[in-house]
Amino acid sequence: MDAAAKVAGRGDTAYLSLCLSNAAVRLGYAWHADARAWAINEKGIVPGVSRLTSAPADFDIRVAAALSALDGSPEGARAAVEMLRTLPRPS
């Protein structure tokens, strides 16, 4: 997230998208580990979080909203970073 925040105003949407997607997937792994649920790879890991009883039911929707905020503008980039930063994390 720190790397994404550093480049948010530079207009590098591709790199920012990669950083944010990576953060969402890693957070997905964390939720699966917290629930002691098996996650083999990245395929379906973000939507899978919403099916875990200990995780937020709208996790995948919030990730999609954050990534959708990437519209090429510095404002959209900063909004996307902030939206992902505010996602709940497992305890």
PDB file of N, CA, C and O in Angstrom:
ATOM      1  N   MET A   1       0.817  -1.177   0.000  1.00  0.00           N
ATOM      2  CA  MET A   1       0.000   0.000   0.000  1.00  0.00           C
ATOM      3  C   MET A   1       0.867   1.250   0.000  1.00  0.00           C
ATOM      4  O   MET A   1       0.509   2.257  -0.610  1.00  0.00           O
ATOM      5  N   ASP A   2       1.993   1.188   0.673  1.00  0.00           N
ATOM      6  CA  ASP A   2       2.865   2.357   0.693  1.00  0.00           C
ATOM      7  C   ASP A   2       3.407   2.669  -0.696  1.00  0.00           C
ATOM      8  O   ASP A   2       3.501   3.834  -1.083  1.00  0.00           O
ATOM      9  N   ALA A   3       3.764   1.629  -1.443  1.00  0.00           N
ATOM     10  CA  ALA A   3       4.260   1.842  -2.806  1.00  0.00           C
ATOM     11  C   ALA A   3       3.166   2.455  -3.668  1.00  0.00           C
ATOM     12  O   ALA A   3       3.434   3.347  -4.473  1.00  0.00           O
ATOM     13  N   ALA A   4       1.947   1.987  -3.505  1.00  0.00           N
ATOM     14  CA  ALA A   4       0.826   2.530  -4.276  1.00  0.00           C
ATOM     15  C   ALA A   4       0.586   3.984  -3.912  1.00  0.00           C
ATOM     16  O   ALA A   4       0.350   4.813  -4.791  1.00  0.00           O
ATOM     17  N   ALA A   5       0.644   4.297  -2.635  1.00  0.00           N
ATOM     18  CA  ALA A   5       0.412   5.673  -2.195  1.00  0.00           C
ATOM     19  C   ALA A   5       1.471   6.621  -2.763  1.00  0.00           C
ATOM     20  O   ALA A   5       1.168   7.766  -3.098  1.00  0.00           O
ATOM     21  N   LYS A   6       2.707   6.143  -2.870  1.00  0.00           N
ATOM     22  CA  LYS A   6       3.787   6.986  -3.381  1.00  0.00           C
ATOM     23  C   LYS A   6       3.588   7.375  -4.843  1.00  0.00           C
ATOM     24  O   LYS A   6       3.982   8.470  -5.247  1.00  0.00           O
ATOM     25  N   VAL A   7       2.986   6.499  -5.636  1.00  0.00           N
ATOM     26  CA  VAL A   7       2.837   6.781  -7.062  1.00  0.00           C
ATOM     27  C   VAL A   7       1.426   7.231  -7.439  1.00  0.00           C
ATOM     28  O   VAL A   7       1.136   7.435  -8.618  1.00  0.00           O
ATOM     29  N   ALA A   8       0.558   7.384  -6.456  1.00  0.00           N
ATOM     30  CA  ALA A   8      -0.854   7.686  -6.734  1.00  0.00           C
ATOM     31  C   ALA A   8      -1.041   8.933  -7.590  1.00  0.00           C
ATOM     32  O   ALA A   8      -1.958   8.971  -8.410  1.00  0.00           O
ATOM     33  N   GLY A   9      -0.228   9.926  -7.430  1.00  0.00           N
ATOM     34  CA  GLY A   9      -0.398  11.158  -8.186  1.00  0.00           C
ATOM     35  C   GLY A   9       0.418  11.235  -9.462  1.00  0.00           C
ATOM     36  O   GLY A   9       0.415  12.274 -10.121  1.00  0.00           O
ATOM     37  N   ARG A  10       1.110  10.181  -9.829  1.00  0.00           N
ATOM     38  CA  ARG A  10       2.014  10.216 -10.981  1.00  0.00           C
ATOM     39  C   ARG A  10       1.393   9.783 -12.296  1.00  0.00           C
ATOM     40  O   ARG A  10       2.010   9.938 -13.350  1.00  0.00           O
ATOM     41  N   GLY A  11       0.201   9.250 -12.253  1.00  0.00           N
ATOM     42  CA  GLY A  11      -0.468   8.860 -13.486  1.00  0.00           C
ATOM     43  C   GLY A  11      -0.092   7.502 -14.024  1.00  0.00           C
ATOM     44  O   GLY A  11      -0.457   7.169 -15.151  1.00  0.00           O
ATOM     45  N   ASP A  12       0.638   6.697 -13.244  1.00  0.00           N
ATOM     46  CA  ASP A  12       1.020   5.359 -13.689  1.00  0.00           C
ATOM     47  C   ASP A  12      -0.052   4.370 -13.241  1.00  0.00           C
ATOM     48  O   ASP A  12       0.131   3.625 -12.278  1.00  0.00           O
ATOM     49  N   THR A  13      -1.158   4.377 -13.950  1.00  0.00           N
ATOM     50  CA  THR A  13      -2.318   3.569 -13.575  1.00  0.00           C
ATOM     51  C   THR A  13      -2.016   2.078 -13.617  1.00  0.00           C
ATOM     52  O   THR A  13      -2.524   1.326 -12.785  1.00  0.00           O
ATOM     53  N   ALA A  14      -1.207   1.641 -14.558  1.00  0.00           N
ATOM     54  CA  ALA A  14      -0.889   0.214 -14.661  1.00  0.00           C
ATOM     55  C   ALA A  14      -0.137  -0.264 -13.421  1.00  0.00           C
ATOM     56  O   ALA A  14      -0.478  -1.298 -12.847  1.00  0.00           O
ATOM     57  N   TYR A  15       0.883   0.484 -13.006  1.00  0.00           N
ATOM     58  CA  TYR A  15       1.655   0.089 -11.823  1.00  0.00           C
ATOM     59  C   TYR A  15       0.790   0.172 -10.573  1.00  0.00           C
ATOM     60  O   TYR A  15       0.842  -0.708  -9.714  1.00  0.00           O
ATOM     61  N   LEU A  16       0.006   1.217 -10.478  1.00  0.00           N
ATOM     62  CA  LEU A  16      -0.861   1.386  -9.320  1.00  0.00           C
ATOM     63  C   LEU A  16      -1.877   0.249  -9.238  1.00  0.00           C
ATOM     64  O   LEU A  16      -2.147  -0.275  -8.157  1.00  0.00           O
ATOM     65  N   SER A  17      -2.431  -0.122 -10.373  1.00  0.00           N
ATOM     66  CA  SER A  17      -3.376  -1.236 -10.427  1.00  0.00           C
ATOM     67  C   SER A  17      -2.725  -2.528  -9.947  1.00  0.00           C
ATOM     68  O   SER A  17      -3.338  -3.305  -9.215  1.00  0.00           O
ATOM     69  N   LEU A  18      -1.498  -2.750 -10.356  1.00  0.00           N
ATOM     70  CA  LEU A  18      -0.767  -3.934  -9.931  1.00  0.00           C
ATOM     71  C   LEU A  18      -0.551  -3.928  -8.419  1.00  0.00           C
ATOM     72  O   LEU A  18      -0.769  -4.942  -7.757  1.00  0.00           O
ATOM     73  N   CYS A  19      -0.126  -2.797  -7.876  1.00  0.00           N
ATOM     74  CA  CYS A  19       0.100  -2.689  -6.429  1.00  0.00           C
ATOM     75  C   CYS A  19      -1.178  -2.962  -5.645  1.00  0.00           C
ATOM     76  O   CYS A  19      -1.167  -3.710  -4.667  1.00  0.00           O
ATOM     77  N   LEU A  20      -2.271  -2.355  -6.076  1.00  0.00           N
ATOM     78  CA  LEU A  20      -3.529  -2.507  -5.351  1.00  0.00           C
ATOM     79  C   LEU A  20      -4.089  -3.925  -5.484  1.00  0.00           C
ATOM     80  O   LEU A  20      -4.621  -4.471  -4.518  1.00  0.00           O
ATOM     81  N   SER A  21      -3.975  -4.514  -6.656  1.00  0.00           N
ATOM     82  CA  SER A  21      -4.428  -5.892  -6.839  1.00  0.00           C
ATOM     83  C   SER A  21      -3.622  -6.838  -5.961  1.00  0.00           C
ATOM     84  O   SER A  21      -4.176  -7.745  -5.339  1.00  0.00           O
ATOM     85  N   ASN A  22      -2.320  -6.622  -5.914  1.00  0.00           N
ATOM     86  CA  ASN A  22      -1.446  -7.441  -5.083  1.00  0.00           C
ATOM     87  C   ASN A  22      -1.843  -7.312  -3.615  1.00  0.00           C
ATOM     88  O   ASN A  22      -1.906  -8.312  -2.900  1.00  0.00           O
ATOM     89  N   ALA A  23      -2.108  -6.101  -3.166  1.00  0.00           N
ATOM     90  CA  ALA A  23      -2.511  -5.888  -1.774  1.00  0.00           C
ATOM     91  C   ALA A  23      -3.831  -6.596  -1.477  1.00  0.00           C
ATOM     92  O   ALA A  23      -3.982  -7.196  -0.413  1.00  0.00           O
ATOM     93  N   ALA A  24      -4.780  -6.533  -2.394  1.00  0.00           N
ATOM     94  CA  ALA A  24      -6.082  -7.183  -2.194  1.00  0.00           C
ATOM     95  C   ALA A  24      -5.921  -8.700  -2.107  1.00  0.00           C
ATOM     96  O   ALA A  24      -6.557  -9.342  -1.271  1.00  0.00           O
ATOM     97  N   VAL A  25      -5.085  -9.269  -2.955  1.00  0.00           N
ATOM     98  CA  VAL A  25      -4.863 -10.717  -2.941  1.00  0.00           C
ATOM     99  C   VAL A  25      -4.172 -11.136  -1.639  1.00  0.00           C
ATOM    100  O   VAL A  25      -4.544 -12.142  -1.036  1.00  0.00           O
ATOM    101  N   ARG A  26      -3.186 -10.379  -1.213  1.00  0.00           N
ATOM    102  CA  ARG A  26      -2.486 -10.713   0.034  1.00  0.00           C
ATOM    103  C   ARG A  26      -3.433 -10.616   1.231  1.00  0.00           C
ATOM    104  O   ARG A  26      -3.370 -11.431   2.151  1.00  0.00           O
ATOM    105  N   LEU A  27      -4.289  -9.636   1.209  1.00  0.00           N
ATOM    106  CA  LEU A  27      -5.278  -9.511   2.271  1.00  0.00           C
ATOM    107  C   LEU A  27      -6.257 -10.687   2.212  1.00  0.00           C
ATOM    108  O   LEU A  27      -6.701 -11.190   3.244  1.00  0.00           O
ATOM    109  N   GLY A  28      -6.584 -11.113   1.003  1.00  0.00           N
ATOM    110  CA  GLY A  28      -7.425 -12.297   0.847  1.00  0.00           C
ATOM    111  C   GLY A  28      -6.778 -13.531   1.458  1.00  0.00           C
ATOM    112  O   GLY A  28      -7.447 -14.314   2.133  1.00  0.00           O
ATOM    113  N   TYR A  29      -5.487 -13.710   1.228  1.00  0.00           N
ATOM    114  CA  TYR A  29      -4.764 -14.824   1.846  1.00  0.00           C
ATOM    115  C   TYR A  29      -4.806 -14.719   3.371  1.00  0.00           C
ATOM    116  O   TYR A  29      -4.971 -15.724   4.063  1.00  0.00           O
ATOM    117  N   ALA A  30      -4.656 -13.505   3.886  1.00  0.00           N
ATOM    118  CA  ALA A  30      -4.682 -13.309   5.336  1.00  0.00           C
ATOM    119  C   ALA A  30      -6.032 -13.710   5.920  1.00  0.00           C
ATOM    120  O   ALA A  30      -6.091 -14.360   6.964  1.00  0.00           O
ATOM    121  N   TRP A  31      -7.117 -13.323   5.246  1.00  0.00           N
ATOM    122  CA  TRP A  31      -8.452 -13.703   5.726  1.00  0.00           C
ATOM    123  C   TRP A  31      -8.639 -15.216   5.686  1.00  0.00           C
ATOM    124  O   TRP A  31      -9.205 -15.797   6.613  1.00  0.00           O
ATOM    125  N   HIS A  32      -8.165 -15.859   4.611  1.00  0.00           N
ATOM    126  CA  HIS A  32      -8.277 -17.308   4.525  1.00  0.00           C
ATOM    127  C   HIS A  32      -7.456 -17.987   5.631  1.00  0.00           C
ATOM    128  O   HIS A  32      -7.913 -18.956   6.237  1.00  0.00           O
ATOM    129  N   ALA A  33      -6.273 -17.489   5.888  1.00  0.00           N
ATOM    130  CA  ALA A  33      -5.446 -18.060   6.951  1.00  0.00           C
ATOM    131  C   ALA A  33      -6.123 -17.881   8.304  1.00  0.00           C
ATOM    132  O   ALA A  33      -6.121 -18.795   9.129  1.00  0.00           O
ATOM    133  N   ASP A  34      -6.698 -16.713   8.529  1.00  0.00           N
ATOM    134  CA  ASP A  34      -7.382 -16.452   9.790  1.00  0.00           C
ATOM    135  C   ASP A  34      -8.544 -17.418  10.004  1.00  0.00           C
ATOM    136  O   ASP A  34      -8.801 -17.860  11.124  1.00  0.00           O
ATOM    137  N   ALA A  35      -9.232 -17.735   8.929  1.00  0.00           N
ATOM    138  CA  ALA A  35     -10.379 -18.660   9.002  1.00  0.00           C
ATOM    139  C   ALA A  35      -9.944 -20.120   8.912  1.00  0.00           C
ATOM    140  O   ALA A  35     -10.778 -21.024   8.963  1.00  0.00           O
ATOM    141  N   ARG A  36      -8.639 -20.347   8.777  1.00  0.00           N
ATOM    142  CA  ARG A  36      -8.106 -21.690   8.596  1.00  0.00           C
ATOM    143  C   ARG A  36      -8.760 -22.390   7.393  1.00  0.00           C
ATOM    144  O   ARG A  36      -9.083 -23.577   7.428  1.00  0.00           O
ATOM    145  N   ALA A  37      -8.935 -21.605   6.342  1.00  0.00           N
ATOM    146  CA  ALA A  37      -9.516 -22.112   5.092  1.00  0.00           C
ATOM    147  C   ALA A  37      -8.404 -22.248   4.059  1.00  0.00           C
ATOM    148  O   ALA A  37      -7.519 -21.397   3.969  1.00  0.00           O
ATOM    149  N   TRP A  38      -8.456 -23.300   3.300  1.00  0.00           N
ATOM    150  CA  TRP A  38      -7.427 -23.595   2.312  1.00  0.00           C
ATOM    151  C   TRP A  38      -7.562 -22.669   1.113  1.00  0.00           C
ATOM    152  O   TRP A  38      -8.649 -22.524   0.553  1.00  0.00           O
ATOM    153  N   ALA A  39      -6.467 -22.048   0.722  1.00  0.00           N
ATOM    154  CA  ALA A  39      -6.416 -21.229  -0.493  1.00  0.00           C
ATOM    155  C   ALA A  39      -5.221 -21.711  -1.306  1.00  0.00           C
ATOM    156  O   ALA A  39      -4.074 -21.541  -0.893  1.00  0.00           O
ATOM    157  N   ILE A  40      -5.490 -22.309  -2.453  1.00  0.00           N
ATOM    158  CA  ILE A  40      -4.427 -22.895  -3.261  1.00  0.00           C
ATOM    159  C   ILE A  40      -3.668 -21.837  -4.050  1.00  0.00           C
ATOM    160  O   ILE A  40      -2.439 -21.867  -4.111  1.00  0.00           O
ATOM    161  N   ASN A  41      -4.393 -20.909  -4.653  1.00  0.00           N
ATOM    162  CA  ASN A  41      -3.755 -19.870  -5.448  1.00  0.00           C
ATOM    163  C   ASN A  41      -4.648 -18.630  -5.460  1.00  0.00           C
ATOM    164  O   ASN A  41      -5.616 -18.547  -4.704  1.00  0.00           O
ATOM    165  N   GLU A  42      -4.320 -17.679  -6.312  1.00  0.00           N
ATOM    166  CA  GLU A  42      -5.020 -16.402  -6.340  1.00  0.00           C
ATOM    167  C   GLU A  42      -6.390 -16.451  -7.003  1.00  0.00           C
ATOM    168  O   GLU A  42      -7.206 -15.550  -6.807  1.00  0.00           O
ATOM    169  N   LYS A  43      -6.646 -17.480  -7.775  1.00  0.00           N
ATOM    170  CA  LYS A  43      -7.923 -17.559  -8.493  1.00  0.00           C
ATOM    171  C   LYS A  43      -9.070 -17.629  -7.496  1.00  0.00           C
ATOM    172  O   LYS A  43      -9.158 -18.575  -6.713  1.00  0.00           O
ATOM    173  N   GLY A  44      -9.924 -16.659  -7.521  1.00  0.00           N
ATOM    174  CA  GLY A  44     -11.098 -16.640  -6.666  1.00  0.00           C
ATOM    175  C   GLY A  44     -10.852 -16.303  -5.213  1.00  0.00           C
ATOM    176  O   GLY A  44     -11.762 -16.411  -4.392  1.00  0.00           O
ATOM    177  N   ILE A  45      -9.638 -15.897  -4.877  1.00  0.00           N
ATOM    178  CA  ILE A  45      -9.347 -15.662  -3.464  1.00  0.00           C
ATOM    179  C   ILE A  45     -10.084 -14.435  -2.918  1.00  0.00           C
ATOM    180  O   ILE A  45     -10.536 -14.448  -1.773  1.00  0.00           O
ATOM    181  N   VAL A  46     -10.209 -13.384  -3.718  1.00  0.00           N
ATOM    182  CA  VAL A  46     -10.913 -12.186  -3.231  1.00  0.00           C
ATOM    183  C   VAL A  46     -12.405 -12.460  -3.067  1.00  0.00           C
ATOM    184  O   VAL A  46     -12.951 -12.148  -2.008  1.00  0.00           O
ATOM    185  N   PRO A  47     -13.098 -13.031  -4.064  1.00  0.00           N
ATOM    186  CA  PRO A  47     -14.502 -13.371  -3.829  1.00  0.00           C
ATOM    187  C   PRO A  47     -14.679 -14.410  -2.725  1.00  0.00           C
ATOM    188  O   PRO A  47     -15.704 -14.428  -2.044  1.00  0.00           O
ATOM    189  N   GLY A  48     -13.691 -15.264  -2.552  1.00  0.00           N
ATOM    190  CA  GLY A  48     -13.767 -16.293  -1.528  1.00  0.00           C
ATOM    191  C   GLY A  48     -13.799 -15.734  -0.114  1.00  0.00           C
ATOM    192  O   GLY A  48     -14.357 -16.358   0.788  1.00  0.00           O
ATOM    193  N   VAL A  49     -13.208 -14.568   0.086  1.00  0.00           N
ATOM    194  CA  VAL A  49     -13.207 -13.947   1.418  1.00  0.00           C
ATOM    195  C   VAL A  49     -14.634 -13.703   1.887  1.00  0.00           C
ATOM    196  O   VAL A  49     -14.943 -13.895   3.063  1.00  0.00           O
ATOM    197  N   SER A  50     -15.494 -13.287   0.989  1.00  0.00           N
ATOM    198  CA  SER A  50     -16.872 -12.963   1.346  1.00  0.00           C
ATOM    199  C   SER A  50     -17.654 -14.180   1.825  1.00  0.00           C
ATOM    200  O   SER A  50     -18.694 -14.032   2.467  1.00  0.00           O
ATOM    201  N   ARG A  51     -17.172 -15.365   1.523  1.00  0.00           N
ATOM    202  CA  ARG A  51     -17.849 -16.588   1.966  1.00  0.00           C
ATOM    203  C   ARG A  51     -17.344 -17.081   3.321  1.00  0.00           C
ATOM    204  O   ARG A  51     -17.903 -18.023   3.883  1.00  0.00           O
ATOM    205  N   LEU A  52     -16.301 -16.459   3.846  1.00  0.00           N
ATOM    206  CA  LEU A  52     -15.768 -16.853   5.147  1.00  0.00           C
ATOM    207  C   LEU A  52     -16.608 -16.212   6.247  1.00  0.00           C
ATOM    208  O   LEU A  52     -16.950 -15.032   6.166  1.00  0.00           O
ATOM    209  N   THR A  53     -16.932 -16.976   7.253  1.00  0.00           N
ATOM    210  CA  THR A  53     -17.819 -16.449   8.305  1.00  0.00           C
ATOM    211  C   THR A  53     -17.161 -15.358   9.142  1.00  0.00           C
ATOM    212  O   THR A  53     -17.857 -14.502   9.687  1.00  0.00           O
ATOM    213  N   SER A  54     -15.842 -15.371   9.254  1.00  0.00           N
ATOM    214  CA  SER A  54     -15.151 -14.383  10.077  1.00  0.00           C
ATOM    215  C   SER A  54     -14.792 -13.106   9.313  1.00  0.00           C
ATOM    216  O   SER A  54     -14.282 -12.155   9.905  1.00  0.00           O
ATOM    217  N   ALA A  55     -15.052 -13.079   8.019  1.00  0.00           N
ATOM    218  CA  ALA A  55     -14.633 -11.955   7.170  1.00  0.00           C
ATOM    219  C   ALA A  55     -15.828 -11.104   6.764  1.00  0.00           C
ATOM    220  O   ALA A  55     -16.971 -11.549   6.864  1.00  0.00           O
ATOM    221  N   PRO A  56     -15.570  -9.887   6.309  1.00  0.00           N
ATOM    222  CA  PRO A  56     -16.665  -9.032   5.855  1.00  0.00           C
ATOM    223  C   PRO A  56     -17.354  -9.606   4.616  1.00  0.00           C
ATOM    224  O   PRO A  56     -16.692 -10.022   3.665  1.00  0.00           O
ATOM    225  N   ALA A  57     -18.673  -9.625   4.637  1.00  0.00           N
ATOM    226  CA  ALA A  57     -19.449 -10.206   3.535  1.00  0.00           C
ATOM    227  C   ALA A  57     -19.318  -9.406   2.248  1.00  0.00           C
ATOM    228  O   ALA A  57     -19.563  -9.939   1.166  1.00  0.00           O
ATOM    229  N   ASP A  58     -18.936  -8.140   2.345  1.00  0.00           N
ATOM    230  CA  ASP A  58     -18.838  -7.285   1.163  1.00  0.00           C
ATOM    231  C   ASP A  58     -17.387  -7.040   0.729  1.00  0.00           C
ATOM    232  O   ASP A  58     -17.110  -6.087   0.000  1.00  0.00           O
ATOM    233  N   PHE A  59     -16.478  -7.884   1.169  1.00  0.00           N
ATOM    234  CA  PHE A  59     -15.058  -7.691   0.863  1.00  0.00           C
ATOM    235  C   PHE A  59     -14.808  -7.568  -0.635  1.00  0.00           C
ATOM    236  O   PHE A  59     -14.145  -6.632  -1.081  1.00  0.00           O
ATOM    237  N   ASP A  60     -15.336  -8.507  -1.408  1.00  0.00           N
ATOM    238  CA  ASP A  60     -15.097  -8.494  -2.856  1.00  0.00           C
ATOM    239  C   ASP A  60     -15.700  -7.257  -3.523  1.00  0.00           C
ATOM    240  O   ASP A  60     -15.123  -6.715  -4.465  1.00  0.00           O
ATOM    241  N   ILE A  61     -16.842  -6.819  -3.041  1.00  0.00           N
ATOM    242  CA  ILE A  61     -17.483  -5.618  -3.593  1.00  0.00           C
ATOM    243  C   ILE A  61     -16.638  -4.384  -3.297  1.00  0.00           C
ATOM    244  O   ILE A  61     -16.490  -3.507  -4.148  1.00  0.00           O
ATOM    245  N   ARG A  62     -16.091  -4.322  -2.102  1.00  0.00           N
ATOM    246  CA  ARG A  62     -15.258  -3.170  -1.726  1.00  0.00           C
ATOM    247  C   ARG A  62     -13.944  -3.149  -2.509  1.00  0.00           C
ATOM    248  O   ARG A  62     -13.465  -2.080  -2.888  1.00  0.00           O
ATOM    249  N   VAL A  63     -13.368  -4.315  -2.748  1.00  0.00           N
ATOM    250  CA  VAL A  63     -12.152  -4.383  -3.565  1.00  0.00           C
ATOM    251  C   VAL A  63     -12.458  -3.938  -4.991  1.00  0.00           C
ATOM    252  O   VAL A  63     -11.704  -3.161  -5.577  1.00  0.00           O
ATOM    253  N   ALA A  64     -13.554  -4.424  -5.545  1.00  0.00           N
ATOM    254  CA  ALA A  64     -13.942  -4.038  -6.906  1.00  0.00           C
ATOM    255  C   ALA A  64     -14.190  -2.535  -6.998  1.00  0.00           C
ATOM    256  O   ALA A  64     -13.809  -1.904  -7.984  1.00  0.00           O
ATOM    257  N   ALA A  65     -14.821  -1.963  -5.990  1.00  0.00           N
ATOM    258  CA  ALA A  65     -15.073  -0.515  -5.987  1.00  0.00           C
ATOM    259  C   ALA A  65     -13.761   0.263  -5.954  1.00  0.00           C
ATOM    260  O   ALA A  65     -13.612   1.276  -6.638  1.00  0.00           O
ATOM    261  N   ALA A  66     -12.823  -0.214  -5.160  1.00  0.00           N
ATOM    262  CA  ALA A  66     -11.522   0.465  -5.077  1.00  0.00           C
ATOM    263  C   ALA A  66     -10.792   0.408  -6.412  1.00  0.00           C
ATOM    264  O   ALA A  66     -10.269   1.419  -6.881  1.00  0.00           O
ATOM    265  N   LEU A  67     -10.755  -0.763  -7.018  1.00  0.00           N
ATOM    266  CA  LEU A  67     -10.063  -0.890  -8.302  1.00  0.00           C
ATOM    267  C   LEU A  67     -10.789  -0.113  -9.404  1.00  0.00           C
ATOM    268  O   LEU A  67     -10.156   0.383 -10.336  1.00  0.00           O
ATOM    269  N   SER A  68     -12.093  -0.010  -9.298  1.00  0.00           N
ATOM    270  CA  SER A  68     -12.873   0.752 -10.282  1.00  0.00           C
ATOM    271  C   SER A  68     -12.635   2.255 -10.151  1.00  0.00           C
ATOM    272  O   SER A  68     -12.860   3.009 -11.098  1.00  0.00           O
ATOM    273  N   ALA A  69     -12.186   2.679  -8.994  1.00  0.00           N
ATOM    274  CA  ALA A  69     -11.917   4.110  -8.790  1.00  0.00           C
ATOM    275  C   ALA A  69     -10.706   4.574  -9.603  1.00  0.00           C
ATOM    276  O   ALA A  69     -10.517   5.773  -9.811  1.00  0.00           O
ATOM    277  N   LEU A  70      -9.891   3.626 -10.058  1.00  0.00           N
ATOM    278  CA  LEU A  70      -8.724   3.973 -10.880  1.00  0.00           C
ATOM    279  C   LEU A  70      -9.203   4.436 -12.247  1.00  0.00           C
ATOM    280  O   LEU A  70      -9.488   3.622 -13.125  1.00  0.00           O
ATOM    281  N   ASP A  71      -9.286   5.718 -12.415  1.00  0.00           N
ATOM    282  CA  ASP A  71      -9.794   6.279 -13.670  1.00  0.00           C
ATOM    283  C   ASP A  71      -8.738   7.092 -14.421  1.00  0.00           C
ATOM    284  O   ASP A  71      -9.056   7.814 -15.366  1.00  0.00           O
ATOM    285  N   GLY A  72      -7.496   6.968 -13.998  1.00  0.00           N
ATOM    286  CA  GLY A  72      -6.428   7.700 -14.657  1.00  0.00           C
ATOM    287  C   GLY A  72      -6.142   9.050 -14.031  1.00  0.00           C
ATOM    288  O   GLY A  72      -5.144   9.687 -14.368  1.00  0.00           O
ATOM    289  N   SER A  73      -6.992   9.492 -13.136  1.00  0.00           N
ATOM    290  CA  SER A  73      -6.784  10.791 -12.484  1.00  0.00           C
ATOM    291  C   SER A  73      -6.071  10.607 -11.149  1.00  0.00           C
ATOM    292  O   SER A  73      -6.186   9.553 -10.524  1.00  0.00           O
ATOM    293  N   PRO A  74      -5.335  11.628 -10.709  1.00  0.00           N
ATOM    294  CA  PRO A  74      -4.698  11.545  -9.390  1.00  0.00           C
ATOM    295  C   PRO A  74      -5.726  11.389  -8.265  1.00  0.00           C
ATOM    296  O   PRO A  74      -5.466  10.707  -7.273  1.00  0.00           O
ATOM    297  N   GLU A  75      -6.868  12.008  -8.419  1.00  0.00           N
ATOM    298  CA  GLU A  75      -7.909  11.906  -7.389  1.00  0.00           C
ATOM    299  C   GLU A  75      -8.432  10.485  -7.286  1.00  0.00           C
ATOM    300  O   GLU A  75      -8.586   9.952  -6.187  1.00  0.00           O
ATOM    301  N   GLY A  76      -8.708   9.863  -8.448  1.00  0.00           N
ATOM    302  CA  GLY A  76      -9.172   8.483  -8.470  1.00  0.00           C
ATOM    303  C   GLY A  76      -8.137   7.539  -7.897  1.00  0.00           C
ATOM    304  O   GLY A  76      -8.474   6.585  -7.196  1.00  0.00           O
ATOM    305  N   ALA A  77      -6.874   7.808  -8.196  1.00  0.00           N
ATOM    306  CA  ALA A  77      -5.796   6.965  -7.671  1.00  0.00           C
ATOM    307  C   ALA A  77      -5.725   7.057  -6.162  1.00  0.00           C
ATOM    308  O   ALA A  77      -5.629   6.039  -5.476  1.00  0.00           O
ATOM    309  N   ARG A  78      -5.773   8.272  -5.643  1.00  0.00           N
ATOM    310  CA  ARG A  78      -5.723   8.442  -4.187  1.00  0.00           C
ATOM    311  C   ARG A  78      -6.951   7.823  -3.519  1.00  0.00           C
ATOM    312  O   ARG A  78      -6.843   7.242  -2.440  1.00  0.00           O
ATOM    313  N   ALA A  79      -8.105   7.945  -4.149  1.00  0.00           N
ATOM    314  CA  ALA A  79      -9.327   7.347  -3.605  1.00  0.00           C
ATOM    315  C   ALA A  79      -9.208   5.825  -3.571  1.00  0.00           C
ATOM    316  O   ALA A  79      -9.602   5.194  -2.590  1.00  0.00           O
ATOM    317  N   ALA A  80      -8.673   5.242  -4.620  1.00  0.00           N
ATOM    318  CA  ALA A  80      -8.512   3.784  -4.667  1.00  0.00           C
ATOM    319  C   ALA A  80      -7.584   3.302  -3.559  1.00  0.00           C
ATOM    320  O   ALA A  80      -7.866   2.307  -2.890  1.00  0.00           O
ATOM    321  N   VAL A  81      -6.483   4.010  -3.370  1.00  0.00           N
ATOM    322  CA  VAL A  81      -5.536   3.645  -2.308  1.00  0.00           C
ATOM    323  C   VAL A  81      -6.222   3.726  -0.953  1.00  0.00           C
ATOM    324  O   VAL A  81      -6.095   2.813  -0.137  1.00  0.00           O
ATOM    325  N   GLU A  82      -6.934   4.790  -0.713  1.00  0.00           N
ATOM    326  CA  GLU A  82      -7.599   4.966   0.578  1.00  0.00           C
ATOM    327  C   GLU A  82      -8.687   3.912   0.799  1.00  0.00           C
ATOM    328  O   GLU A  82      -8.855   3.413   1.912  1.00  0.00           O
ATOM    329  N   MET A  83      -9.416   3.580  -0.251  1.00  0.00           N
ATOM    330  CA  MET A  83     -10.461   2.566  -0.125  1.00  0.00           C
ATOM    331  C   MET A  83      -9.869   1.209   0.266  1.00  0.00           C
ATOM    332  O   MET A  83     -10.435   0.497   1.095  1.00  0.00           O
ATOM    333  N   LEU A  84      -8.742   0.859  -0.325  1.00  0.00           N
ATOM    334  CA  LEU A  84      -8.116  -0.418   0.034  1.00  0.00           C
ATOM    335  C   LEU A  84      -7.487  -0.357   1.416  1.00  0.00           C
ATOM    336  O   LEU A  84      -7.486  -1.348   2.146  1.00  0.00           O
ATOM    337  N   ARG A  85      -6.955   0.799   1.776  1.00  0.00           N
ATOM    338  CA  ARG A  85      -6.369   0.936   3.114  1.00  0.00           C
ATOM    339  C   ARG A  85      -7.402   0.757   4.215  1.00  0.00           C
ATOM    340  O   ARG A  85      -7.076   0.292   5.308  1.00  0.00           O
ATOM    341  N   THR A  86      -8.632   1.120   3.934  1.00  0.00           N
ATOM    342  CA  THR A  86      -9.654   1.040   4.980  1.00  0.00           C
ATOM    343  C   THR A  86     -10.357  -0.321   5.041  1.00  0.00           C
ATOM    344  O   THR A  86     -11.251  -0.516   5.864  1.00  0.00           O
ATOM    345  N   LEU A  87      -9.962  -1.251   4.187  1.00  0.00           N
ATOM    346  CA  LEU A  87     -10.542  -2.597   4.265  1.00  0.00           C
ATOM    347  C   LEU A  87     -10.191  -3.230   5.605  1.00  0.00           C
ATOM    348  O   LEU A  87      -9.067  -3.081   6.085  1.00  0.00           O
ATOM    349  N   PRO A  88     -11.137  -3.932   6.210  1.00  0.00           N
ATOM    350  CA  PRO A  88     -10.838  -4.610   7.470  1.00  0.00           C
ATOM    351  C   PRO A  88      -9.777  -5.694   7.284  1.00  0.00           C
ATOM    352  O   PRO A  88      -9.681  -6.334   6.237  1.00  0.00           O
ATOM    353  N   ARG A  89      -9.003  -5.869   8.322  1.00  0.00           N
ATOM    354  CA  ARG A  89      -7.970  -6.898   8.339  1.00  0.00           C
ATOM    355  C   ARG A  89      -8.275  -7.897   9.444  1.00  0.00           C
ATOM    356  O   ARG A  89      -8.888  -7.544  10.451  1.00  0.00           O
ATOM    357  N   PRO A  90      -7.851  -9.138   9.260  1.00  0.00           N
ATOM    358  CA  PRO A  90      -8.096 -10.111  10.335  1.00  0.00           C
ATOM    359  C   PRO A  90      -7.327  -9.720  11.601  1.00  0.00           C
ATOM    360  O   PRO A  90      -6.278  -9.078  11.538  1.00  0.00           O
ATOM    361  N   SER A  91      -7.867 -10.116  12.728  1.00  0.00           N
ATOM    362  CA  SER A  91      -7.215  -9.774  14.006  1.00  0.00           C
ATOM    363  C   SER A  91      -6.042 -10.660  14.298  1.00  0.00           C
ATOM    364  O   SER A  91      -5.390 -10.501  15.331  1.00  0.00           O
TER     365      SER A  91
END
